[in-house]
């Protein structure tokens, strides 16, 4: 072999492989759909305990909204992609089993409010050990604490007779809701961690071979299992840190008359920093960022690293303050009282192009407004009313029992113009593109005056709104007021 030649990696043939994914949620469903799309010779089955959820995956209206997902699912469903509640049957048949179940933050006990509750992961491992009759590759797809793979391995070994071999890999997801399909079709990297021994390498290579059907080999990274597990938490922590950092600077900009968008553009032009995640806003939400940072905090505390834990905890603290501070600015601008005033929230999803409401900033802002006895109308193009109430209940503890007039005080409206009619203020909570194109002259004409616009995402044309007659406030900059004229 010459000096310029490189050895070609030979990957195992996985044609005829059978993959089972336990968990038909935001990660499991889209991931398996894309695998099935690119691996026509692999049978992919998604299993879940919830019959309604499985029924939805088998219907024309999927249980989650992601651009492009419906088309992919419909192109392979019934061919080599299947959704079923026959969990044990599919475990027995599978060569590779992905575990993609929820790992919520603990609400009580040791680690309350920070640590991940991995009871669902453990339940999957115990069930696999109970029913498996042949060797399996187990793939962690859920976001888990470091060393969860070790716990899974111990449970599998302790509950099997030794005739079945289990290799446990870590394959964390790096999906952003709203772009999940794009992230799966053209990932920046695929990360696979596994045991650093011959059997482990063999299992890793089989999973590499699956992804290599459409992902360039150089973008498939392999590590030990602990590095893989930790990388997921660290990636989300870094992204959230950038949001909290620019939001902290937005406060300084408001105080000093600087413009946070100009500052972000100047800072992001530095190639060592880059422009991503430097958009100031009312705060980050979603199911991952806060949960993963708090998990990282708990891990640091568990390993006796309180200073490191406090460093990362401050990212969450800053995010909480940004949401509260935004609401305080609203109240202050509206003459320090919003009792019985109608306030319209445009957007309830935590980000655009998704119907996901988990940890959305809009829910927290609505809670603060509710505490001040405001009347709130909400419009979002994708959020279902059931999901909105669920977020209020499970994240914030807001129900009709705690607020007897709740469903009169908060109303989900399906038309943006109706939502804003007679409102004293509009607050932009989600960066939906359609919000930029509304007829704000028409909206202004039907609002109570003075009409306020609070842009929590900095997506609107503020000068145009001012010229129409709005009192405009946004994140990280001072804008002129009609009251100063």
C-alpha positions in Angstrom: 0.0 0.0 0.0 1.4 3.4 -1.0 1.7 6.3 1.5 -1.2 8.1 -0.2 -3.6 5.1 0.0 -5.9 4.5 3.0 -7.4 1.2 4.1 -11.1 1.0 3.1 -13.4 0.3 6.1 -15.5 -2.8 5.5 -18.8 -2.5 7.3 -21.0 -5.6 8.1 -24.0 -6.3 5.8 -27.2 -5.4 7.7 -29.7 -6.2 4.9 -32.5 -8.3 6.4 -31.9 -6.7 9.8 -34.9 -6.2 12.1 -35.0 -3.0 14.2 -37.5 -2.4 17.0 -37.8 1.0 18.6 -39.5 1.1 22.0 -41.2 4.5 22.3 -43.3 6.3 19.6 -42.6 9.8 20.6 -40.8 12.9 19.2 -37.5 11.0 18.8 -38.5 7.4 18.1 -41.1 8.0 15.4 -39.2 10.4 13.1 -35.9 8.6 13.6 -37.3 5.2 12.7 -39.2 6.7 9.7 -36.0 8.1 8.3 -34.1 4.9 8.9 -36.8 2.9 7.1 -36.8 5.4 4.2 -33.1 5.0 3.6 -32.8 1.3 4.5 -35.5 -0.5 2.4 -34.0 -3.9 3.2 -34.3 -3.4 7.0 -37.6 -4.0 8.7 -38.3 -1.2 11.2 -41.0 -1.4 13.9 -42.0 1.2 16.4 -43.8 -0.1 19.5 -45.5 1.7 22.3 -47.9 1.0 25.2 -50.3 3.7 24.1 -52.8 2.4 21.6 -54.1 5.9 20.7 -50.6 7.0 19.9 -49.9 4.0 17.7 -53.3 4.5 16.0 -52.3 8.1 15.3 -49.0 7.0 13.7 -51.1 4.7 11.5 -53.5 7.5 10.5 -53.5 10.4 8.2 -52.9 12.8 11.2 -49.6 11.9 12.9 -49.4 12.6 16.7 -46.6 15.1 16.2 -46.1 17.8 13.6 -42.7 18.1 11.9 -42.3 19.6 8.4 -41.8 16.7 5.9 -42.5 13.9 8.4 -46.0 13.0 7.0 -44.6 12.4 3.5 -41.8 10.2 4.7 -44.0 8.1 7.0 -46.6 7.6 4.3 -43.9 6.5 1.8 -42.7 3.6 3.9 -45.5 2.8 6.3 -46.8 -0.7 5.7 -43.7 -1.5 3.5 -40.8 -1.7 5.9 -42.1 0.7 8.7 -44.7 -0.5 11.1 -46.3 0.8 14.3 -47.8 -1.6 16.8 -48.5 -2.3 20.5 -47.2 -5.8 20.2 -44.1 -5.0 22.2 -42.9 -8.4 23.3 -43.4 -10.0 19.8 -41.3 -7.3 18.2 -38.6 -7.6 20.9 -38.3 -11.3 20.2 -38.0 -10.7 16.4 -35.5 -7.8 16.6 -31.8 -7.9 16.0 -31.4 -4.3 17.3 -33.6 -2.5 19.8 -33.7 1.2 20.3 -34.9 2.5 23.6 -36.6 5.9 23.0 -38.8 6.5 26.1 -39.4 9.5 28.2 -36.8 10.4 31.0 -38.6 13.1 32.9 -37.0 15.2 35.7 -37.7 13.7 39.1 -40.4 15.6 41.0 -39.5 14.2 44.4 -36.8 12.3 46.3 -33.1 12.6 45.9 -32.3 14.9 43.0 -35.8 16.4 42.9 -36.0 19.0 40.2 -32.7 18.1 38.6 -32.0 14.4 38.2 -33.6 12.3 35.4 -36.1 9.6 36.3 -34.9 6.6 34.4 -37.6 4.2 35.6 -38.9 3.9 32.0 -35.4 2.9 30.8 -35.1 0.3 33.5 -38.6 -1.1 32.7 -37.6 -1.5 29.1 -34.4 -3.3 30.0 -36.2 -5.7 32.4 -38.8 -6.5 29.7 -36.1 -7.1 27.1 -34.3 -9.5 29.4 -37.5 -11.3 30.2 -38.7 -12.0 26.6 -35.5 -12.0 24.5 -34.6 -15.5 23.2 -31.6 -14.4 21.1 -28.7 -12.0 21.2 -29.6 -8.3 20.8 -27.9 -4.9 20.3 -29.6 -2.4 22.7 -29.3 1.2 21.6 -29.9 4.1 24.1 -31.7 6.8 22.1 -33.3 8.6 25.1 -31.3 11.3 26.7 -29.9 9.7 29.8 -27.5 10.4 32.7 -23.9 9.2 32.3 -23.4 5.5 33.1 -27.0 4.6 32.3 -25.7 2.1 29.7 -23.8 0.4 32.5 -27.0 0.1 34.5 -28.9 -1.3 31.5 -26.1 -3.9 31.0 -26.3 -5.0 34.6 -30.0 -5.4 34.6 -29.9 -7.4 31.3 -27.2 -9.7 32.7 -28.9 -10.1 36.0 -32.3 -11.1 34.5 -31.2 -13.4 31.7 -29.9 -17.0 31.9 -26.5 -16.1 30.3 -27.3 -17.8 26.9 -28.3 -14.5 25.3 -25.7 -11.8 24.7 -26.6 -8.1 25.0 -24.4 -5.3 23.7 -25.5 -1.8 24.9 -24.7 1.2 22.8 -25.3 4.9 23.2 -26.7 6.8 20.2 -28.0 10.2 21.4 -30.3 12.3 19.2 -29.3 15.8 18.2 -32.7 16.9 16.8 -34.2 20.3 16.9 -38.0 20.4 16.9 -39.2 22.1 13.8 -36.2 20.8 11.8 -36.1 17.2 13.1 -36.6 15.6 9.7 -33.9 17.8 8.1 -31.6 17.0 11.0 -32.2 13.3 10.5 -31.8 13.4 6.7 -28.5 15.5 6.8 -27.1 15.3 10.3 -24.1 17.3 11.3 -22.9 14.1 13.1 -24.1 10.8 14.3 -22.6 9.7 17.6 -22.3 6.1 18.6 -20.7 5.0 21.9 -20.1 1.5 22.9 -18.0 -1.0 24.9 -14.3 -0.8 23.9 -13.8 -4.5 23.3 -14.2 -6.9 20.4 -17.9 -7.6 20.9 -18.6 -3.9 21.5 -16.8 -2.9 18.3 -18.8 -5.4 16.3 -22.0 -4.0 17.7 -20.9 -0.4 17.0 -20.0 -1.3 13.4 -23.5 -2.8 12.8 -25.1 0.5 13.9 -22.6 2.4 11.8 -23.6 0.3 8.8 -27.3 1.3 9.3 -26.5 5.0 9.3 -24.0 4.7 6.5 -26.8 4.1 4.1 -27.2 7.8 3.9 -24.8 9.6 6.3 -21.2 10.1 5.1 -18.9 7.8 7.1 -16.7 10.7 8.3 -19.8 12.2 10.0 -20.4 9.1 12.1 -18.4 9.5 15.3 -17.6 6.5 17.6 -16.6 6.9 21.2 -16.7 5.0 24.4 -20.2 4.8 25.9 -19.7 7.3 28.7 -18.4 10.1 26.3 -21.4 9.6 24.1 -23.9 9.9 27.0 -22.2 13.0 28.3 -21.9 14.6 24.9 -25.6 14.9 24.5 -26.1 16.8 27.8 -23.1 19.0 27.1 -24.3 19.9 23.6 -27.7 21.1 24.9 -26.1 22.9 27.8 -23.8 24.8 25.4 -26.7 25.8 23.2 -28.8 27.0 26.1 -25.9 28.8 27.6 -25.6 30.9 24.4 -29.2 31.9 24.6 -29.0 32.9 28.3 -25.8 34.8 27.5 -27.3 36.9 24.8 -30.4 37.4 26.9 -28.3 38.7 29.7 -26.7 41.1 27.3 -30.1 42.2 26.1 -30.8 43.5 29.6 -27.6 45.6 29.4 -28.6 46.8 26.0 -31.9 48.1 27.2 -30.2 49.9 30.1 -27.4 51.4 28.0 -29.3 52.2 24.8 -27.3 49.6 22.7 -29.1 47.4 20.3 -28.8 43.7 21.0 -29.2 42.7 17.4 -26.3 44.9 16.3 -24.2 43.5 19.2 -25.1 39.9 18.3 -24.2 40.6 14.6 -20.9 42.0 15.5 -20.0 39.3 18.0 -21.3 36.5 15.7 -19.1 37.7 12.9 -16.1 36.4 14.8 -15.4 33.0 13.3 -14.4 31.7 16.7 -17.9 32.4 18.0 -20.3 32.2 15.0 -23.8 33.6 14.7 -25.9 30.6 15.8 -28.1 30.9 19.0 -27.3 34.6 19.4 -30.9 35.8 18.9 -32.3 37.4 22.1 -35.8 36.4 23.0 -38.2 35.9 25.9 -36.4 32.7 26.7 -35.8 29.2 25.6 -38.3 26.3 26.2 -38.8 22.8 24.9 -38.4 19.4 26.5 -34.6 19.2 26.3 -32.6 22.3 27.3 -33.7 22.9 30.8 -34.1 19.2 31.6 -30.6 18.4 30.3 -28.9 21.3 32.0 -30.5 20.4 35.4 -29.4 16.8 34.8 -25.9 18.0 34.2 -26.1 20.1 37.4 -27.2 17.0 39.3 -24.3 15.0 37.9 -21.8 17.6 38.8 -23.2 17.7 42.4 -23.1 13.9 42.6 -19.5 13.9 41.6 -18.6 16.5 44.2 -18.3 19.5 41.8 -20.5 22.2 43.3 -18.7 25.1 41.5 -19.3 23.4 38.2 -22.9 22.7 39.1 -23.6 26.3 40.0 -22.0 27.5 36.8 -24.5 25.6 34.7 -27.4 26.2 37.1 -27.1 29.9 36.4 -28.0 29.3 32.7 -31.4 28.2 33.9 -31.7 31.0 36.4 -31.1 33.6 33.7 -33.7 32.0 31.5 -36.3 32.0 34.3 -35.6 35.7 35.0 -35.9 36.7 31.3 -39.5 35.4 31.2 -40.4 37.1 34.3 -38.6 40.3 33.3 -40.5 40.4 30.0 -43.8 40.2 31.8 -42.8 42.9 34.3 -41.9 45.2 31.4 -45.4 44.6 29.9 -47.1 45.4 33.1 -45.0 48.5 33.7 -45.6 49.8 30.2 -49.4 49.3 30.6 -49.5 51.8 33.5 -48.7 49.1 36.2 -52.0 47.4 36.0 -53.5 44.8 33.7 -56.5 43.8 35.8 -59.3 42.8 33.4 -57.3 44.0 30.4 -57.4 41.7 27.4 -53.9 40.6 26.3 -53.3 38.6 23.2 -50.4 36.1 22.9 -49.3 35.2 19.4 -47.8 31.8 19.7 -47.8 29.1 22.4 -45.5 26.5 21.0 -42.0 26.8 22.4 -40.6 27.5 18.9 -41.9 27.8 15.3 -42.7 24.8 13.1 -43.8 22.5 15.9 -46.9 22.0 18.0 -44.8 21.1 21.1 -45.7 23.2 24.1 -43.4 21.7 26.7 -41.6 24.3 28.9 -42.8 27.0 26.5 -42.0 30.5 27.6 -45.6 31.5 26.6 -47.0 29.4 29.4 -44.9 31.1 32.0 -45.7 34.6 30.7 -49.4 33.6 30.7 -49.1 32.5 34.3 -47.6 35.9 35.4 -50.4 37.7 33.5 -53.0 35.4 35.0 -51.7 36.3 38.5 -52.4 39.9 37.7 -56.0 39.1 36.7 -55.5 39.8 33.0 -57.8 38.2 30.4 -55.7 36.3 27.9 -56.4 35.1 24.4 -53.9 32.8 22.7 -53.5 32.1 19.0 -51.0 29.5 17.6 -51.3 27.9 14.2 -50.4 24.4 15.4 -51.1 24.1 19.1 -54.1 22.0 20.1 -56.2 23.1 23.1 -55.6 19.9 24.9 -51.8 20.3 24.8 -52.1 23.9 26.0 -54.1 22.9 29.1 -51.7 19.9 29.7 -48.8 22.3 29.8 -50.5 24.6 32.3 -51.4 21.6 34.5 -48.2 19.5 34.5 -45.5 22.2 34.3 -47.1 25.0 36.2 -49.8 23.3 38.3 -52.5 25.6 36.9 -56.0 23.9 36.8 -59.6 24.9 37.3 -59.1 23.8 40.9 -56.4 26.3 41.5 -58.0 29.0 39.3 -61.8 28.6 39.2 -62.3 31.0 36.3 -59.3 29.6 34.3 -61.2 28.8 31.1 -62.7 32.3 31.1 -59.4 34.0 31.8 -57.4 32.0 29.2 -59.0 31.3 25.8 -57.4 29.6 22.8 -58.7 31.4 19.6 -58.3 29.9 16.1 -58.1 33.2 14.2 -55.3 35.8 14.9 -57.5 38.8 14.1 -60.2 37.6 16.4 -57.6 36.9 19.1 -56.4 40.5 19.0 -59.8 42.2 18.7 -60.4 44.6 21.6 -57.0 43.7 23.1 -55.0 46.2 25.0 -51.7 44.5 24.0 -50.3 41.8 21.8 -47.2 39.8 22.8 -45.2 37.7 20.3 -44.3 34.5 22.0 -43.3 32.2 19.1 -41.3 33.2 16.0 -43.9 31.8 13.5 -43.1 33.3 10.1 -46.8 34.0 9.5 -46.8 36.6 12.2 -44.6 38.9 10.1 -47.3 39.0 7.3 -50.4 40.0 9.2 -52.3 43.2 8.4 -51.3 45.1 11.5 -53.2 48.2 10.4 -56.4 46.2 10.5 -55.4 44.6 13.8 -54.5 48.1 15.3 -57.8 49.5 14.2 -59.7 46.9 16.2 -57.6 47.1 19.4 -58.2 49.2 22.6 -56.0 52.3 22.6 -53.3 52.8 23.4 -52.4 49.6 21.7 -49.2 47.9 22.8 -47.0 45.4 20.9 -44.4 43.4 22.9 -42.2 41.5 20.5 -40.7 38.7 22.6 -38.9 37.3 19.5 -37.7 40.5 17.7 -39.3 39.3 14.4 -41.5 42.2 13.4 -40.9 45.5 11.6 -40.9 47.8 14.7 -40.7 51.1 12.8 -43.7 50.1 10.7 -45.7 49.2 13.8 -44.7 52.5 15.4 -45.9 54.4 12.3 -49.2 52.6 12.5 -49.6 53.8 16.0 -48.5 50.9 18.3 -46.6 51.4 21.4 -43.7 49.0 20.7 -41.3 47.2 23.0 -39.0 44.4 22.2 -36.0 42.5 23.6 -32.6 44.2 24.0 -33.3 47.7 22.5 -35.1 50.9 23.3 -37.7 52.1 20.9 -39.4 55.5 20.6 -42.8 56.0 22.3 -45.7 58.1 21.2 -46.0 59.2 24.8 -42.6 61.1 24.4 -43.9 63.3 21.6 
